[in-house]
Amino acid sequence: MEPEDLQPKRVAEVAIALGREDLSLLSIEELRDRITLIRAEIARCEAQIASKEGSLSDAEAIFQKR
């Protein structure tokens, strides 16, 4: 096993893998479940972005006061 195999996959690699999957093999229910999971992941990403933007704003406010 290569050391790279032990590293977590980057977002782009995961997204590319998802985009290459053959959706025709999935049932309607599986497709709906997939959509639900993807929407949940989008919400999680948006929450992380909001948190990071808030932290950046806080840091900028602190340094601008000096």
Buried (B, 14 or more C-beta within 10 A) or exposed (E): EEEEEEEEEEEEEEEEEEEEEEEEEEEEEEEEEBEEEEEEEEEEEEEEEEEEEEEEEEEEEEEEEE
